[in-house]
Amino acid sequence: MQLLLTDRLTCARCGPGFGLVLLADHLVDRRVRDGVLGCPNCRDSFTVVGGFADLREPPRGALPPGLAGSPDVDAGEGGRIVALLGIVRGPGTVALVGGPARHATLLADTVPELDVVAVDADTRAWTDHPGVSRIVSAPGLPFFSGVLRGVVVDGRLGEAMIHEAARVTASRCRTVVVSAPESAPRVLEKAGLNVLAAEAGTVVAARG
């Protein structure tokens, strides 16, 4: 997990107004391999093991199966994701949530200076990759509001997660919903975004 990402992370238990403090046990090339992210408000802690951060609210239990599977470096769908986000160069941070997380390594390799957060339980089994941080979160996204340069979210995760994706998207940046339910445009507009396109199960919206 990228060290600088910790400045954007919030407590899953207390909400987006409460940041986390990192106690790193093992750092390699400014990446957190092992450590603990603690909340000064509720005193709960979230582990980072092997570069993978578990940012679920308690009770946590065993990780459920994710939607991402293995990393996909096929330029087809991955290239489409890059185009929909409309980002050609960093710096900045984007999140790929659910199934789209499989394209994290391709996105990091394609867009210079871009930090990519792959949010899905399946990423725990992945090998670390430069430019990619691997996390799981529940019930929402563990970021301050309006701090991400883009979010691609799996619509199968439900309306609440689509709303979360919109919440963390910065001004003049895009939220993309794939496998989008019919309600996705309404949810995004309610969250303050402008819908740019909606077709073939994909919705693209931007914060003005």
C-alpha positions in Angstrom: 0.0 0.0 0.0 1.3 3.4 -1.0 2.5 5.4 2.1 0.9 8.7 0.9 -2.5 7.0 0.5 -2.8 6.8 4.3 -3.3 10.6 4.3 -6.6 10.1 2.4 -8.0 7.2 4.5 -10.8 7.4 7.0 -12.3 5.2 9.7 -14.9 2.8 8.4 -16.5 2.9 11.9 -16.6 6.6 12.5 -17.2 7.9 9.0 -15.5 10.2 6.5 -14.8 12.9 9.0 -12.2 10.9 10.9 -8.8 10.1 9.5 -6.5 7.3 10.4 -3.0 7.2 11.9 -0.4 4.8 10.5 1.9 2.7 12.7 4.2 1.0 10.2 6.1 -2.1 11.1 7.6 -2.7 7.7 8.1 -0.2 4.9 9.7 -0.9 1.5 10.3 1.9 -1.1 7.6 4.1 0.6 5.1 1.2 0.5 3.5 -0.1 3.7 4.0 -3.9 3.8 2.9 -4.5 7.4 1.4 -2.2 10.0 -1.7 -0.9 11.7 -4.0 2.1 10.8 -5.6 3.4 14.0 -8.5 5.7 14.5 -7.9 8.4 17.2 -11.6 8.8 17.7 -12.9 5.2 18.3 -9.5 3.6 19.1 -10.3 0.8 16.6 -7.4 -0.4 14.4 -7.2 -1.8 10.9 -4.4 -4.1 9.8 -2.1 -4.0 6.8 -0.6 -7.4 6.1 1.6 -8.1 3.1 0.6 -4.8 1.6 -3.1 -5.5 1.8 -5.2 -3.2 4.1 -8.4 -4.5 5.7 -10.6 -1.4 6.3 -13.9 -3.1 7.1 -15.8 -1.9 10.1 -16.1 -4.5 12.9 -17.1 -7.3 13.4 -14.8 -8.3 10.5 -14.6 -12.1 10.4 -13.3 -14.0 7.3 -13.1 -12.1 4.0 -15.9 -12.9 1.7 -15.2 -13.7 -2.0 -14.7 -10.6 -4.1 -15.6 -9.7 -7.6 -12.2 -8.8 -9.1 -10.6 -12.3 -9.5 -7.0 -12.1 -10.8 -5.3 -9.0 -12.3 -6.2 -8.5 -16.0 -3.6 -6.9 -18.2 -5.7 -7.2 -21.4 -5.7 -3.8 -23.0 -9.3 -4.2 -24.3 -11.6 -3.5 -21.3 -8.7 -1.9 -19.3 -8.2 0.6 -22.1 -11.9 1.4 -22.1 -11.7 2.1 -18.4 -8.8 4.5 -19.0 -10.8 6.3 -21.7 -14.0 6.6 -19.6 -12.0 8.2 -16.7 -10.6 10.7 -19.1 -7.2 10.8 -17.3 -4.0 10.8 -19.4 -1.5 11.7 -16.7 -1.1 11.9 -13.0 -0.5 12.9 -10.3 -3.6 11.8 -8.5 -5.4 8.8 -7.0 -8.2 6.8 -8.5 -10.1 3.9 -7.0 -11.4 0.8 -8.9 -14.1 -0.9 -6.8 -15.3 -4.4 -7.2 -14.9 -6.1 -10.6 -13.1 -3.1 -12.1 -10.3 -3.6 -9.6 -8.9 -6.3 -11.9 -7.7 -3.5 -14.2 -5.7 -1.8 -11.5 -2.2 -2.9 -12.7 -3.0 -2.0 -16.3 -4.2 1.5 -15.3 -1.1 2.1 -13.2 1.1 1.0 -16.1 -0.8 3.0 -18.7 -1.2 6.4 -17.0 2.1 8.0 -15.7 2.3 9.1 -12.1 -1.2 7.8 -11.3 -1.8 6.0 -8.0 -4.5 3.3 -8.2 -6.4 1.8 -5.3 -7.9 -1.7 -6.0 -10.8 -2.1 -3.6 -11.8 -5.7 -3.5 -11.3 -8.7 -1.2 -9.7 -10.7 -4.0 -6.8 -8.4 -4.2 -5.4 -9.8 -0.9 -4.0 -12.7 -3.0 -2.3 -10.4 -5.6 1.4 -9.7 -5.8 2.3 -6.2 -5.0 2.6 -3.9 -8.0 4.2 -0.4 -8.2 1.5 2.2 -8.3 -1.3 -0.1 -6.9 -2.6 -0.2 -3.4 -4.8 -3.1 -2.4 -7.6 -2.8 0.2 -11.0 -4.0 1.2 -13.6 -1.8 2.8 -17.1 -2.0 4.2 -19.7 -0.7 4.4 -18.5 2.3 2.3 -15.3 3.7 0.9 -12.6 4.7 3.4 -11.7 8.1 1.9 -12.3 11.7 2.7 -14.9 13.3 0.6 -13.8 14.8 -2.8 -10.2 13.6 -2.7 -10.0 11.1 -5.6 -9.3 12.0 -9.2 -11.7 9.3 -10.4 -13.6 6.2 -9.3 -14.8 3.2 -11.3 -17.4 1.2 -9.3 -19.2 -2.1 -9.9 -22.9 -1.4 -9.9 -23.5 -4.9 -8.5 -22.4 -3.5 -5.2 -25.6 -1.5 -4.9 -26.8 2.0 -4.8 -25.1 2.9 -1.5 -21.7 2.1 -3.0 -22.4 4.1 -6.1 -23.3 7.0 -3.9 -20.0 6.5 -2.0 -18.1 6.6 -5.2 -19.7 9.9 -6.1 -18.9 11.3 -2.6 -15.2 10.7 -2.8 -14.8 12.0 -6.4 -13.1 15.4 -6.6 -14.4 18.5 -8.5 -14.1 18.2 -12.3 -13.4 14.5 -12.0 -15.4 11.4 -13.0 -17.3 8.6 -11.5 -17.9 5.6 -13.8 -20.4 2.9 -13.0 -20.1 -0.5 -14.8 -22.7 -3.2 -14.7 -24.9 -0.2 -13.8 -28.4 -0.7 -12.5 -31.2 1.5 -14.0 -31.2 3.6 -10.9 -27.5 4.6 -11.3 -28.0 8.0 -13.1 -30.5 9.0 -10.4 -28.2 8.1 -7.6 -25.3 10.0 -9.2 -27.4 13.1 -9.8 -28.7 13.0 -6.3 -25.1 13.0 -5.1 -24.4 16.2 -7.0 -22.8 14.8 -10.2 -23.8 15.5 -13.8 -24.4 12.5 -16.0 -22.4 12.7 -19.2 -23.3 9.3 -20.7 -25.5 6.3 -20.0 -25.6 3.3 -22.3 -24.9 -0.4 -22.4 -24.8 -0.8 -18.7 -22.2 1.9 -18.2 -22.8 5.4 -16.7 -20.2 8.2 -16.7 -20.8 11.2 -14.5 -18.7 14.2 -13.4 -18.6 16.6 -10.5 -18.9 20.1 -11.8 
